[in-house]
Amino acid sequence: MSERVTREVRRRKGAAMNAKSSGTKTKYCSVCGEPASDIICDRCKAKIQGEAVNKKQQVEREVKTDTSRK
């Protein structure tokens, strides 16, 4: 694991420990682990939606080229 990833993991664990000790219930993104107001943070949600759109376009292109060959 790279040093940058290790530092990020330590930072997130520290934030989680601070939230637990302060008694507040902090929610975290299920994808990246950053504090978020929902199950998935806005940044991850946008990234996932973008990937889905790209995949949909790729499938549509494949279908379009497959039907033209027949």
Backbone torsions as a table, in degrees:
resi	resn	phi	psi	omega
1	MET	NA	139.0	-177.8
2	SER	-72.7	161.2	-179.4
3	GLU	-64.1	-37.4	-179.8
4	ARG	-62.9	-43.4	179.2
5	VAL	-65.5	-41.3	179.4
6	THR	-61.3	-43.9	178.1
7	ARG	-62.7	-40.3	-179.9
8	GLU	-65.1	-41.9	178.5
9	VAL	-62.6	-43.9	178.4
10	ARG	-62.5	-40.7	180.0
11	ARG	-63.1	-43.9	-179.8
12	ARG	-66.0	-41.0	178.2
13	LYS	-63.6	-39.3	178.3
14	GLY	-64.2	-40.4	178.2
15	ALA	-65.0	-39.1	179.2
16	ALA	-66.8	-40.3	179.4
17	MET	-66.4	-40.2	178.2
18	ASN	-63.7	-39.9	179.7
19	ALA	-66.2	-39.5	179.5
20	LYS	-66.1	-40.8	-176.7
21	SER	-73.3	-26.2	-179.3
22	SER	-82.5	-10.8	176.7
23	GLY	86.5	-1.9	178.5
24	THR	-88.0	148.0	179.0
25	LYS	-93.7	102.9	-179.5
26	THR	-98.2	134.7	176.9
27	LYS	-92.0	147.9	179.3
28	TYR	-127.0	147.8	177.5
29	CYS	-63.8	134.5	180.0
30	SER	-71.5	-18.0	-177.2
31	VAL	-92.7	-53.9	-174.0
32	CYS	-105.4	-16.9	178.5
33	GLY	86.2	2.2	178.2
34	GLU	-75.6	152.6	174.8
35	PRO	-58.2	136.1	-177.4
36	ALA	-148.2	160.7	178.7
37	SER	-88.9	-8.6	-178.9
38	ASP	-134.0	-178.0	-179.5
39	ILE	-63.3	-39.7	178.1
40	ILE	-122.6	131.3	-178.9
41	CYS	-69.3	162.5	-176.8
42	ASP	-61.2	-38.7	-179.1
43	ARG	-64.0	-45.9	179.6
44	CYS	-68.6	-37.3	178.5
45	LYS	-60.6	-44.6	179.2
46	ALA	-64.5	-40.5	179.8
47	LYS	-64.8	-44.1	179.8
48	ILE	-64.7	-42.4	178.6
49	GLN	-64.2	-39.4	177.6
50	GLY	-63.3	-41.9	177.6
51	GLU	-63.9	-38.5	179.6
52	ALA	-65.7	-41.1	178.6
53	VAL	-64.3	-43.6	178.5
54	ASN	-61.0	-42.9	179.3
55	LYS	-64.2	-42.3	178.6
56	LYS	-61.0	-44.5	179.5
57	GLN	-64.2	-39.0	178.8
58	GLN	-63.2	-44.9	179.3
59	VAL	-63.7	-42.7	179.0
60	GLU	-62.4	-39.1	177.2
61	ARG	-64.5	-42.3	179.6
62	GLU	-63.7	-42.1	179.2
63	VAL	-65.0	-41.7	-179.3
64	LYS	-62.6	-43.1	179.8
65	THR	-73.2	-33.2	178.3
66	ASP	-67.6	-40.2	-177.4
67	THR	-74.4	-27.0	179.4
68	SER	-76.6	-19.8	-179.7
69	ARG	-80.7	-21.2	-175.9
70	LYS	-80.6	NA	NA
